[in-house]
Amino acid sequence: MANVSFQIANLLEKMTSSDKDFRFMATNDLMSELQKDSIKLDDDSERKVVKMLLRLLEDKNGEVQNLAVKCLGPLVNKVKEFQVETIVDALCSNMVSDKEQLRDISSIGLKTVISELPLGSNALAANVCRRITGKLSTAIEKVYWTCF
């Protein structure tokens, strides 16, 4: 467990690099780790990974953004319900942003998260649906009124 925490911490540090290639490779390595069945994240690592991936959604490099979105899918199955709710809330908040690219990438992220929700967790799926309903209505309304 300590080795995994160290490895994740190392990847998270590289994701803050000013070099887009380092950010991309670190995010790609995180994706590989998240796809392993054996990986278990402690509470601190969960929180840091979620925070970093949400931050990378606003990265200047589109490839880094896309990879961060792809990481959300396997991450949803590795973290606790509270972290899934944090991800959903952040994605919904981004969908009312003034930045079109952030809105677009967040909508793809939300689709990814919803499609990857654990099958055996009806309570989580229902909770996520409740959380997003009002927020998505607000986002749709904002987009509608900005068009006219």
Disulfide bonds with the S-S distance in Angstrom:
none
